[in-house]
């Protein structure tokens, strides 16, 4: 039990060193709707593996139906009219979006670019001198 706890504490410490001050830096919001063919295709091709990928660990997935009440923390994000639309958030702010789903390779490539952009913004922000 103690060794498990020590391992858990070590993992949390390591994670905090990599992402200072944040437990989850990024989040991928998938805007969808019922009977959306391309949403279903994404679920079949990508959705089943997404949580297991490095991208899925860096930016956990959250699904939002565009015809249901939008969660309070997403009210400042422009809700898309078409689905699927994927919005990458960093600390609640939009980094970028992917409109539509024309296939796996397109999705992974675009998501990779968005994540790089989010990491660059975070690194630039961390490099700024603090106002203390």
C-alpha positions, 0 to 999 in steps of 0.5 A: 500500500505504501509503495503504491501511494509513493508511486502515485505521489511520484507520478503527480509530482512528475506531472506537476513538473511537466505542467506547472500549476495545471492538472489538465492543460488542454481539453478537446471539445467535440461538438456533435448532434444526434444522427450526425453521420460524420460524428458517428464515423469519427466515433468508430475510427478515432473515438475508440482509441482517442483516450489511449493516445498521447493526444488523448492524454494531453487533451482529454475529450469532452462531447457537447451536443449543440442542441442541448444546454451549453455548459457554463464554462463553454459559454465564451466559446463560439458554438459551431452550427455544423458537426462535428467540430472539434475545439482545442482549449487550453486553460479554457481558451480556444487554441483552434478548431477542426471543422468536419471530419474527412478521415483519420489522417486529416484529423490526426494531422490537424489535431497535432498542429493544434496541440503544437500551437497550444504548447507554444502558447503555453511555453511563451506564456510561461517564459514571460516574467511574472508580475510579482 
